């Protein structure tokens, strides 16, 4: 059984390697712009599925299991993705300072074969409580460059930001290992993973 991680994120690569011995990395080129308004859990599931399908639908990847993922930060109804620039990063971090927010990550495992598509898509949520951050601390952090490629303009692994969390730590990093392990185990437990995957139609079942 061949696996592909549809992400260029080194953090997701490291996390997936904890539970999957071998996989190929093919970053998804899917359009991440979504029209309309969606709840965080629906948004990350849709984007994870879109990313996985873009890679799985390539002819050379037929029959391979592709894992796509997407992470967002949600605070008081606003969904925070990656900051557009330093000013946007400051806005996000200032807004989250001293407050509780939620991190959602969608995970989709998808396979295409013989013109058919089988997939399962789930999400994980973690509540994150921030320390009080001074303007000086925020700007020093932004100048380090670390926030610019991360949802919510921060990485929990960077230190100094988070007081405590409730839920999966790896979910905040970018890939909920516990959830992925369950999804992968479900597939690996079948004698013929692909043939068993499609007929059962794992669309939420």
N, C-alpha and C positions, 0 to 999 in steps of 0.2 A: 504494500500500500504506500503510495507516494503522497507527501504532504507539501503544501506551499504556504508560506506566510506572506500575505499580500500587504506588506508594510516595510518601510525603510527605517522604522524606528529601532535604534539599537536597544532601547529599553524593552520593547516587545520581543525582540530577538532573544535577549537574555532570559526573560521570563518564560517564554515558550520552551526554551532549551531545557528548563528544569523538569518538564513533563513529557517532552517529545524528543527522542534521541536524534532523529534525522529529519530535516526539512529544508526545502529550497526557499530562497527569498526572492520574490518578484514584487516590487512595490506597485501598488495599484495606481493607475492613472485616471481613475474615475473622477467625474466632476462632483465636488463636495458641496456645491451651492444648491440649496434646497428652497424651492418656492413654497410659500405658505408658512403657517405657524404650527409647530408640532410640540408636544410635550417632550422633555429631555429623553425619556425612555423610548419613545417612538422614534425620535430623531436619530439616536445612536444605533438603533436596530436597523433603520432604513439605510443609513450610511454604511454600516458594517456589511450589509447585504449587497449594496451597490459596489463596494470595493471588492468584495469576494467574487461577485459575478464578473466584473470587468476582467479579472485575471483568469478565472476558471473558463470563461467563454473563449479564450484564445485557443485555436486548434491544437497547438502543441501541448496544451494542458488538459486535454480531454481525459476524463477518468481519474484525475488527480483531485485530492481533497484540499480545498483552499480555505484558509482561515483569514477572515477579514475582521477588522476591529475599528471602533471609533470611540473617542472619549470626549466628553464635554463637562464643564462645570456649570452648575445651575444655582442662582441666588435670587430669591424673591421674584421669580418668574422670568428672569433674564438668563438666556443660555450664553455662556462664555466659551468661545473657541480660542484659537491662537490669536494673540494680539496683532493688530495691523502694523503698529509701530510702537516706539517707546512711550509715547503719550498715552496710547491705548493700554499698554501694559501697566503704567502707573495708575490709570483710572481703575482697572480691575483690582489691582493689589490694594489700593486705598479703600475700595468698596468692600473688600473681603476682610480687611484688617479688624481683628477682634470679634469677628462674627462666625456664625455657622453657615456652611453651604454644603451642597451635595455634589458628588462626582458620579457620573453615569458612564459606563462603558458597555457598548454593544459588541457582541461576538457572534459572527456568522460562520458556520462551516458549510461550504457549498461545493457541489460536484456536478459537472456536466458530462453527459455521455449519451451517444446515439440520439441526439436532439432532445434529450430530457434533462431536467434540472431537479436535483434534490438538495434541500437545505434545511438547516435548523438554526434559528436565530434567537438569542437570549440576551439579557442584560444583567448587570450588577450595579448596585448603588452603595456608596459609602458616604456617611456624614463626616465632614471635616470641620474642626474648630481651629480657627487661626489665633495666633498671638496678636497683641497690639503691635503694629509696625509703624515706626517713625518714618516721616518723609525721607529723611537722610538714608535710613536703612533701605527703603524701597528703591531709591535711585541708585545706590551702590549695587544692589542686587540686579537691577535692570542693566547697568553698565557691564556686568559680568557676562551678559549675553545669554545666560541660561533661560530666562523666561520666554524668549522670543519664539520658540518652536513648541510651546506647551499650552494646552488648554487651560484657560484661567490665568495664564502668565506665571505659572510656578510649577516647580517640581518638588514633590514631597521629600525626595531623597536629598535635596539641597541643604536642608537643615535651617533652623531658626524661624521657620514660618508657622509650623503646626503645633498646637498645644496637645491635641488628642484627636483620635478618630474613632468612629463606630462602624465597623465593617471591614472589608478586605483592604489591606495595605496595597497589595499588588494591583488592585483595581485603580487606585489613585495614581500609581506609577504608569498605568496604561494598558494592563491586561490582567483580568481577574483569573489568577492561576487556578483557584479552586473550581470555578465554573468551567473553565476550559478543560480541566482534567476530567470532570464528569462527562462533558460532551464527547471528548475523544475516547474515553473508556466505553461509552455507549456504542460507538462505531466499531472499535477494536474487538468488542465482545462477539461480534457477528462473524460467522464463518466466511460469508461473502459480503463484505462491507457494502459495496455499491448496490448489488442486487437487493440486499435487505433494506438499504436506505430509502430507495425510491418507493417501493410498494407500501411501506408503512407511512409514507408521507408525513415526515416529521415537522410539519408546519405547526409547531406549538404542542404537539401530542407528546 
